């Protein structure tokens, strides 16, 4: 009956039962709408509050399997429902989704929750419109190499594409899927929403292979793995990213205990961690700073951790450690020391470059070459002397600036894939082989497309992965490849939990990560508050928010703050209260509910659409284009433009912004 909490629909043919479906007719939609982008698949305003049901089970006689969609449609009619959902939790002990879910339902992409609840399951949706809408079934074999955020973004976009059903995706993730971190887009809940598990075996339409790529045969379209197996492909995506290559640089044997941070932590029990007598953390990256606190959380004693910082390498983006040090130092007090060490930890050594390592009774004997002079223990740092230094420890944790994996480089080189410091790609993310694509930190656009394009490592990794997936979708849809690179607008986030559980967060436009600096933007301004923490909002000379920097004890949502980058400062209405010293804590000001619409995941896109509309037809051949069109938001017109944009946005997203009352104009 339509009013029942549960319902069962039985399909018969000539008096014989050939299938059935069971549904739960009462579904709490608020948490699902908050955690999933349901609006991408369903017009929620067109469905009554009681029009949703959850499919629990659907079993069909194989002979009548082709009627499974009809059974769900009839179940909807009999129960007076207009939308059926299915929830799939991760885990080997959980049942596989029914065949009708895999074949006829659509996977819903996850989203950042606004209500403090996070869903650890995947959500599928089915409506009458989805049942009748044409959807291309793609059986082409897609192989994605890498476990980076850009690789996961490719998989996410392919799985949640409303117009195409990709049924044959393989994710080559050597060592498994490492996710999480203070600024990471993906976490365990994200993997659950994509029906991905950390290990081998099928999960929906994706097979996760815990092996490494060791060979590439372009002619046969084969990827060779380190377990002597092969994967055939029609489309190959390279998104392995950059990792520390200290072991390769040292020519280390398998017995030498030089490890990457994730590899060591994942195999270290709390008992073994507490027993360690020495761990060297080497590198001038945020990973090195965050690695200290990660080891402390695992159970390693402070006295066992030795931090060694090499001289500045000059590599792109390598100055972020100096930015973190300047941010912590600007606060003073204990935070200045936390950048190097916590209480009981030996002072950090700086200016020492690792030149060799060998096994010893303790574990590893590391040889460093000094390139500094003098010492200072007041801030927990000792600069390296000119002499060499030898340090013994159980492990050396390598957190230096990353590079492409040597094995993958050999694969590409042997296969004659063009490599010029990065894998060279065209506007559609294709290499010189049209069946091989690349994205993430290992790729860059060809010089033929212009010199203004940054290497992809400086961009938002989720965005560049999604853009590559769009190229794959266009290809299987029969569309020609793009001849111009996509517009990359999403900000990038870098963060680490410093020793002492102090969070450092830097969010900004991609150009700011090429040569990161603590200096204020030239020609612009910075809004700064210091209430036992540094909170800074940088604004460029056009009045546009270009960066956010935080260093303190509070936990800051990086994804939420990123929504502000690229918006006019006038949207915040903060200049007057800030100048009159009525903003003691910038972070508290940004946490106000009155600004929550600006942090919505769709607001920045709405702002960019408005700018594009306002600038249409306003330029001529004699008038050069002004980037982003922000010159139109002059003080005289800002208030009216902001009001119109915000009110229209609030009306369209009333479900996500219930505390707003938009007037009818």
ChimeraX attribute file (.defattr): number of C-alpha atoms within 10 A of each C-alpha:
attribute: neighborCount
match mode: 1-to-1
recipient: residues
	/A:1	11
	/A:2	14
	/A:3	11
	/A:4	10
	/A:5	12
	/A:6	17
	/A:7	19
	/A:8	18
	/A:9	18
	/A:10	16
	/A:11	22
	/A:12	11
	/A:13	9
	/A:14	6
	/A:15	7
	/A:16	8
	/A:17	12
	/A:18	18
	/A:19	20
	/A:20	19
	/A:21	20
	/A:22	18
	/A:23	23
	/A:24	18
	/A:25	23
	/A:26	16
	/A:27	17
	/A:28	11
	/A:29	12
	/A:30	11
	/A:31	16
	/A:32	18
	/A:33	18
	/A:34	21
	/A:35	23
	/A:36	22
	/A:37	16
	/A:38	20
	/A:39	12
	/A:40	13
	/A:41	20
	/A:42	17
	/A:43	9
	/A:44	14
	/A:45	10
	/A:46	9
	/A:47	13
	/A:48	11
	/A:49	12
	/A:50	17
	/A:51	17
	/A:52	24
	/A:53	26
	/A:54	19
	/A:55	25
	/A:56	18
	/A:57	17
	/A:58	21
	/A:59	17
	/A:60	21
	/A:61	14
	/A:62	11
	/A:63	8
	/A:64	12
	/A:65	16
	/A:66	12
	/A:67	16
	/A:68	25
	/A:69	18
	/A:70	13
	/A:71	21
	/A:72	25
	/A:73	18
	/A:74	16
	/A:75	25
	/A:76	24
	/A:77	12
	/A:78	14
	/A:79	21
	/A:80	17
	/A:81	20
	/A:82	20
	/A:83	22
	/A:84	24
	/A:85	22
	/A:86	23
	/A:87	18
	/A:88	21
	/A:89	19
	/A:90	23
	/A:91	15
	/A:92	9
	/A:93	7
	/A:94	9
	/A:95	11
	/A:96	15
	/A:97	18
	/A:98	17
	/A:99	14
	/A:100	20
	/A:101	24
	/A:102	16
	/A:103	13
	/A:104	19
	/A:105	22
	/A:106	25
	/A:107	28
	/A:108	26
	/A:109	22
	/A:110	26
	/A:111	18
	/A:112	18
	/A:113	16
	/A:114	17
	/A:115	11
	/A:116	9
	/A:117	12
	/A:118	18
	/A:119	20
	/A:120	20
	/A:121	21
	/A:122	23
	/A:123	26
	/A:124	25
	/A:125	22
	/A:126	25
	/A:127	22
	/A:128	14
	/A:129	12
	/A:130	18
	/A:131	16
	/A:132	8
	/A:133	11
	/A:134	11
	/A:135	14
	/A:136	13
	/A:137	13
	/A:138	16
	/A:139	12
	/A:140	14
	/A:141	17
	/A:142	25
	/A:143	25
	/A:144	25
	/A:145	25
	/A:146	23
	/A:147	23
	/A:148	22
	/A:149	25
	/A:150	29
	/A:151	30
	/A:152	26
	/A:153	24
	/A:154	25
	/A:155	24
	/A:156	25
	/A:157	20
	/A:158	23
	/A:159	24
	/A:160	20
	/A:161	20
	/A:162	19
	/A:163	16
	/A:164	19
	/A:165	23
	/A:166	22
	/A:167	19
	/A:168	16
	/A:169	24
	/A:170	23
	/A:171	26
	/A:172	28
	/A:173	24
	/A:174	19
	/A:175	16
	/A:176	18
	/A:177	23
	/A:178	17
	/A:179	17
	/A:180	13
	/A:181	14
	/A:182	20
	/A:183	19
	/A:184	15
	/A:185	19
	/A:186	17
	/A:187	16
	/A:188	18
	/A:189	19
	/A:190	24
	/A:191	21
	/A:192	21
	/A:193	27
	/A:194	28
	/A:195	24
	/A:196	29
	/A:197	20
	/A:198	19
	/A:199	16
	/A:200	16
	/A:201	14
	/A:202	15
	/A:203	18
	/A:204	18
	/A:205	16
	/A:206	22
	/A:207	19
	/A:208	23
	/A:209	20
	/A:210	20
	/A:211	20
	/A:212	19
	/A:213	22
	/A:214	19
	/A:215	21
	/A:216	21
	/A:217	15
	/A:218	18
	/A:219	7
	/A:220	9
	/A:221	17
	/A:222	18
	/A:223	22
	/A:224	19
	/A:225	19
	/A:226	13
	/A:227	11
	/A:228	9
	/A:229	11
	/A:230	17
	/A:231	16
	/A:232	16
	/A:233	22
	/A:234	13
	/A:235	17
	/A:236	24
	/A:237	26
	/A:238	22
	/A:239	27
	/A:240	27
	/A:241	24
	/A:242	16
	/A:243	16
	/A:244	20
	/A:245	20
	/A:246	24
	/A:247	17
	/A:248	11
	/A:249	11
	/A:250	14
	/A:251	12
	/A:252	16
	/A:253	12
	/A:254	8
	/A:255	10
	/A:256	18
	/A:257	22
	/A:258	25
	/A:259	19
	/A:260	20
	/A:261	21
	/A:262	14
	/A:263	12
	/A:264	16
	/A:265	17
	/A:266	11
	/A:267	10
	/A:268	16
	/A:269	12
	/A:270	14
	/A:271	11
	/A:272	12
	/A:273	20
	/A:274	17
	/A:275	13
	/A:276	18
	/A:277	17
	/A:278	22
	/A:279	26
	/A:280	22
	/A:281	27
	/A:282	26
	/A:283	28
	/A:284	25
	/A:285	23
	/A:286	24
	/A:287	23
	/A:288	25
	/A:289	28
	/A:290	24
	/A:291	26
	/A:292	30
	/A:293	23
	/A:294	21
	/A:295	24
	/A:296	19
	/A:297	13
	/A:298	18
	/A:299	18
	/A:300	24
	/A:301	19
	/A:302	22
	/A:303	17
	/A:304	22
	/A:305	27
	/A:306	24
	/A:307	27
	/A:308	26
	/A:309	27
	/A:310	23
	/A:311	16
	/A:312	15
	/A:313	12
	/A:314	9
	/A:315	11
	/A:316	15
	/A:317	18
	/A:318	22
	/A:319	21
	/A:320	22
	/A:321	23
	/A:322	18
	/A:323	19
	/A:324	28
	/A:325	21
	/A:326	18
	/A:327	25
	/A:328	26
	/A:329	19
	/A:330	15
	/A:331	17
	/A:332	14
	/A:333	12
	/A:334	14
	/A:335	27
	/A:336	20
	/A:337	22
	/A:338	22
	/A:339	29
	/A:340	27
	/A:341	27
	/A:342	23
	/A:343	14
	/A:344	11
	/A:345	18
	/A:346	19
	/A:347	24
	/A:348	21
	/A:349	21
	/A:350	26
	/A:351	22
	/A:352	25
	/A:353	21
	/A:354	21
	/A:355	12
	/A:356	16
	/A:357	22
	/A:358	17
	/A:359	19
	/A:360	14
	/A:361	9
	/A:362	13
	/A:363	19
	/A:364	23
	/A:365	21
	/A:366	21
	/A:367	18
	/A:368	21
	/A:369	19
	/A:370	21
	/A:371	17
	/A:372	17
	/A:373	13
	/A:374	9
	/A:375	13
	/A:376	10
	/A:377	12
	/A:378	10
	/A:379	19
	/A:380	19
	/A:381	21
	/A:382	21
	/A:383	21
	/A:384	26
	/A:385	18
	/A:386	14
	/A:387	12
	/A:388	15
	/A:389	15
	/A:390	12
	/A:391	15
	/A:392	21
	/A:393	22
	/A:394	21
	/A:395	24
	/A:396	29
	/A:397	27
	/A:398	23
	/A:399	25
	/A:400	23
	/A:401	21
	/A:402	17
	/A:403	17
	/A:404	19
	/A:405	16
	/A:406	13
	/A:407	13
	/A:408	18
	/A:409	19
	/A:410	14
	/A:411	18
	/A:412	19
	/A:413	13
	/A:414	13
	/A:415	15
	/A:416	12
	/A:417	18
	/A:418	15
	/A:419	17
	/A:420	10
	/A:421	11
	/A:422	22
	/A:423	26
	/A:424	23
	/A:425	26
	/A:426	22
	/A:427	19
	/A:428	25
	/A:429	31
	/A:430	23
	/A:431	23
	/A:432	16
	/A:433	14
	/A:434	13
	/A:435	16
	/A:436	20
	/A:437	26
	/A:438	31
	/A:439	32
	/A:440	30
	/A:441	25
	/A:442	23
	/A:443	26
	/A:444	24
	/A:445	26
	/A:446	20
	/A:447	12
	/A:448	8
	/A:449	14
	/A:450	10
	/A:451	9
	/A:452	8
	/A:453	14
	/A:454	13
	/A:455	20
	/A:456	21
	/A:457	24
	/A:458	19
	/A:459	23
	/A:460	22
	/A:461	27
	/A:462	23
	/A:463	22
	/A:464	27
	/A:465	27
	/A:466	21
	/A:467	23
	/A:468	27
	/A:469	27
	/A:470	18
	/A:471	21
	/A:472	23
	/A:473	20
	/A:474	16
	/A:475	14
	/A:476	15
	/A:477	13
	/A:478	8
	/A:479	11
	/A:480	11
	/A:481	15
	/A:482	14
	/A:483	10
	/A:484	11
	/A:485	17
	/A:486	15
	/A:487	9
	/A:488	14
	/A:489	16
	/A:490	21
	/A:491	25
	/A:492	26
	/A:493	26
	/A:494	19
	/A:495	24
	/A:496	26
	/A:497	25
	/A:498	30
	/A:499	25
	/A:500	19
	/A:501	20
	/A:502	22
	/A:503	22
	/A:504	30
	/A:505	25
	/A:506	25
	/A:507	26
	/A:508	25
	/A:509	21
	/A:510	22
	/A:511	15
	/A:512	18
	/A:513	22
	/A:514	18
	/A:515	13
	/A:516	17
	/A:517	17
	/A:518	14
	/A:519	10
	/A:520	16
	/A:521	16
	/A:522	9
	/A:523	9
	/A:524	15
	/A:525	15
	/A:526	17
	/A:527	17
	/A:528	17
	/A:529	19
	/A:530	16
	/A:531	12
	/A:532	14
	/A:533	22
	/A:534	22
	/A:535	20
	/A:536	22
	/A:537	23
	/A:538	22
	/A:539	25
	/A:540	19
	/A:541	12
	/A:542	17
	/A:543	19
	/A:544	19
	/A:545	24
	/A:546	27
	/A:547	27
	/A:548	23
	/A:549	23
	/A:550	28
	/A:551	31
	/A:552	23
	/A:553	17
	/A:554	13
	/A:555	15
	/A:556	18
	/A:557	11
	/A:558	20
	/A:559	19
	/A:560	16
	/A:561	23
	/A:562	22
	/A:563	20
	/A:564	27
	/A:565	24
	/A:566	24
	/A:567	20
	/A:568	21
	/A:569	20
	/A:570	16
	/A:571	18
	/A:572	15
	/A:573	12
	/A:574	16
	/A:575	13
	/A:576	10
	/A:577	11
	/A:578	16
	/A:579	10
	/A:580	8
	/A:581	10
	/A:582	11
	/A:583	18
	/A:584	14
	/A:585	18
	/A:586	20
	/A:587	20
	/A:588	9
	/A:589	15
	/A:590	17
	/A:591	13
	/A:592	9
	/A:593	12
	/A:594	12
	/A:595	14
	/A:596	16
	/A:597	19
	/A:598	23
	/A:599	18
	/A:600	20
	/A:601	15
	/A:602	13
	/A:603	20
	/A:604	20
	/A:605	14
	/A:606	15
	/A:607	19
	/A:608	17
	/A:609	11
	/A:610	15
	/A:611	17
	/A:612	13
	/A:613	12
	/A:614	14
	/A:615	16
	/A:616	10
	/A:617	8
	/A:618	10
	/A:619	11
	/A:620	8
	/A:621	6
	/A:622	6
	/A:623	8
	/A:624	8
	/A:625	12
	/A:626	11
	/A:627	7
	/A:628	12
	/A:629	18
	/A:630	18
	/A:631	12
	/A:632	16
	/A:633	19
	/A:634	12
	/A:635	9
	/A:636	9
	/A:637	10
	/A:638	14
	/A:639	14
	/A:640	11
	/A:641	15
	/A:642	16
	/A:643	12
	/A:644	10
	/A:645	14
	/A:646	17
	/A:647	17
	/A:648	12
	/A:649	20
	/A:650	21
	/A:651	16
	/A:652	11
	/A:653	15
	/A:654	14
	/A:655	14
	/A:656	18
	/A:657	17
	/A:658	11
	/A:659	12
	/A:660	15
	/A:661	11
	/A:662	14
	/A:663	7
	/A:664	6
	/A:665	4
